[in-house]
Structure formats: structure tokens, C-alpha cells
Amino acid sequence: MANEIDWSNLPFGYVKTDYNVRCLYRDGKWGEIEVSDSENINIHMAATALHYGQEIFEGLKAFRGVDGKIRIFRMEENARRFRSSAEGLLMEPVPEDLFCRMCIQAVKLNERFIPPYGTGASLYIRPLEIGMTPRVGVKEADEYLFIVLVTPVGPYFKGGFRNTNLCITREYDRAAPRGTGRFKCGGNYAASLTAGKMAHDKGYSAVLYLDPKEKKYLDECGPANFYAIKDGKYITPASDSILPSITNMSLMTLAEDMGIPVERRHITIDELRDVSEAAACGTAAVCSPVGEIDDLDTGEKYIISRDGKPGPVTTEFYNRLSAIRSGEMEDTHGWITIVE
Ligand SMILES: *Cc1c(COP(=O)(O)O)cnc(C)c1O
């Protein structure tokens, strides 16, 4: 069955695999890891996950390398961020080693779904944690389920690596100042669906959100961080209402490797006039280059790419990070876990 998958034409969607792994936190401790072949979970209808949004997740990928080995990119960082998200929503943190062990186990159990090298496809790993305790009064759960599921996903850039456009609007925020923006929780995504649909309906790939307090600075896209290249520097927003993207963190390191100075700071909308490149970055795409950013409220159009092609820095980032993930370029920063 898995041999019949058309790897290069896989969508970014859910494909059933053989197994998922689960662990339940109950009576003050994490239990045994369970391997399940069911796609369903049994959950109380009054569980806190369903009523009060106690749900967090992660997204990372495993790749089949040029040498046939399986590589997972920066898993420990995802484990750390998952812990921070749990703390942010008053959920039980999953120990980082348990997180990593379960990700590796889920990958191994579904090895036949790891797309072959060279297809651009990968095995997406989706850890999630939910509050299981039935509550009517608002209070955190004391039982939690941690699940790692995996699904093969196709190459992000089906039509080739090319620019898309973003829009700015003051009509919507995805997160509040001092809210949950820096945690990876489903609630932030629910809060961004309306704006995301509006953007898609108007032909944009995403909304570039402004900081929710002053509406003066750039924040991030719905599911991805934002950076630009300005005066030969890598600039990316410093904000505590955005999710600390591991891809962004990696690109900052690659920029330094490439001799490009990095600035994490407030970026005003006006500065978009003077940037030579801009992109959204995250696990799904690595970086998705931006052609134009339209401010829907003022009618201002910021043309980022004059020739309509992805810029040289973004193209180099994409090539380098892809090459590290597939084992074609040496992993000098210790980002890769080889699954044996
Ligand atoms: C997951 C996510 C990102 C990207 O993070 P990566 O670790 O690079 O995949 C960016 N913004 C938001 C809101 C996210 O949920």
C-alpha cells in the first residue's frame, strides 16, 4: 500500500499510517507508552480540551537522507517549546526525553511511510497534548493525554519555489498582548481562521499580523514567522505575541554562517519600503518568499520583489536548510537526530 503512494504529488494533508503512540498522565505521573493502531481517541465529553481549550501541539519532520538514513530536524527544540506551551496553558509538561522517545518510536513504527529521498516529501510528526479531565467549572485538568501521530506530506512548493503575496489588516489579531501568542496551541489557530480565509479569498497566501497592542510593528503570519532582508541584514520581529519559530532560529544561525548580520527587533510597516527580500518561515515550507505585501486598510502596496523571483538570500536559506535536513550538507550545529 505504502509503495503505491505517489510521493511527489502528496498533498499537505492527513494520510493514515500504521501506528500512533500515546502516553497518559494520571495520578500525578506519566504512564507507560502505548502503541495504538486506532485513529480514534476516547475522550469524556466534558474534557477541558473540548471546553476550555487545553490543547497544544508541535510540528516537526523526518526525512530520508541521501545516504538512506532517517533524520529528524531539531527535535529537542520542539520538546522544549512543547514544555513551554504546556506551562503557558497550565497543562502537565511532557518530559523532554519522553517527547523525543515517542517521536522516534512513532517514526520507526511507520518507517514505510517515510518518503524516499529526492521526492521533496517528508514524514510530518505531530505531537499533541490534551486535557482529559471532565470539568464544568473553569479549572485545569489533572489528567492529560499525549499523542504522537505521523503522516507523510508532499513537497510544499508544488509549482516550484516561488513568491506569494501577504496582506496586512487591522481588523483581526491572532493573539493578545501577553496572551497565548507565544505558545503553540490550537486556540491561536481558531482565532486566525476567519482572517486567514479572508486573505485566501482575496488571493493572498496569509495575513501578516501586526503587533496586537500598538498595531505599528510587524508580528508574524498565521502559521509562520516573518523575516526580511534590509541593507544586507536579516531582520525579524522581536515580539512576545509570536511563536518562537525553530526555523527562524535556524535561519538566524545560517545567516550568521553566511556573514549576514541578524537583528531581532521591532519592525515598522514603513520599513517594508526598503527591504530587498521578505519571507514567511516555518517547518512546512522552510521559507516561503514574498513578492508583495498589501495593506488592505490604507491601500498601500509594498513591492518586495521587483523581478517576481525569490531573492538570493531566501533561495540560499532554502537550499542550505533542505540540504542539512537531507544529509547533503554537513550538520555543523548539531541539529539532526539520526534514527537508527
Ligand atoms: C508552528 C508555528 C510557526 C513555525 O514554527 P517552526 O518551529 O519554524 O515550525 C510559526 N508561527 C506559528 C504561529 C506557529 O504555530
The ligand as a Tripos MOL2 file, in Angstrom:
@<TRIPOS>MOLECULE
LIG
   15    15     1     0     0
SMALL
NO_CHARGES

@<TRIPOS>ATOM
      1 C1          4.4950   26.4070   14.3270 C.3       1 LIG1
      2 C2          4.4180   27.8770   14.0970 C.ar      1 LIG1
      3 C3          5.4440   28.5920   13.4660 C.ar      1 LIG1
      4 C4          6.6550   27.9280   12.8390 C.3       1 LIG1
      5 O1          7.4930   27.3430   13.7750 O.3       1 LIG1
      6 P1          8.5910   26.2950   13.2870 P.3       1 LIG1
      7 O2          9.1720   25.8000   14.5560 O.co2     1 LIG1
      8 O3          9.5610   27.0260   12.4800 O.co2     1 LIG1
      9 O4          7.8770   25.2570   12.5120 O.co2     1 LIG1
     10 C5          5.3180   29.9690   13.3700 C.ar      1 LIG1
     11 N1          4.2390   30.6140   13.8440 N.ar      1 LIG1
     12 C6          3.2330   29.9580   14.4470 C.ar      1 LIG1
     13 C7          2.0720   30.7250   14.9480 C.3       1 LIG1
     14 C8          3.2830   28.5720   14.5970 C.ar      1 LIG1
     15 O5          2.2740   27.9310   15.1890 O.3       1 LIG1
@<TRIPOS>BOND
     1     1     2 1
     2     2     3 ar
     3     2    14 ar
     4     3     4 1
     5     3    10 ar
     6     4     5 1
     7     5     6 1
     8     6     7 2
     9     6     8 1
    10     6     9 1
    11    10    11 ar
    12    11    12 ar
    13    12    13 1
    14    12    14 ar
    15    14    15 1
@<TRIPOS>SUBSTRUCTURE
     1 LIG1         1 GROUP 0 **** ****
